[in-house]
Amino acid sequence: MRFHTRKWVKPEDLNPNGTLFGGRLLEWIDEEAALYSIIQLENPKTVTKYISEIDFQSSAKQGDIVEIGIQVIKFGTASLTLKCEVRNKMTRKPIIKVDKIVMVSLDEHGKAKPHGKTQVEFVKDRLADE
């Protein structure tokens, strides 16, 4: 799994218990999955279709640095299926795992659009081809 993004847990990210609010963490995960998928599918009109059961394994507190990892599970015709793990950057302790996130590429009418992708591509490799 590649960890792409780091977030610093700030006071506005906390719940009344003084730990990272789960809703904020899910927002970060959804945004990371969207950005990753948009880049992979080369389509800014890519949306979240499905997020599976999530498993909160530990918490984070103010001042912690968390990192978000994304891994491709499968390329569909118009979709990309991912899994995600968020962990504490310093301790590497898992905070949350999401087994399945399905992102869908859309056309200008909001309908599923085949993307033609079959494997992970890196932007640096695309640029080398130009």
Disulfide bonds with the S-S distance in Angstrom:
none
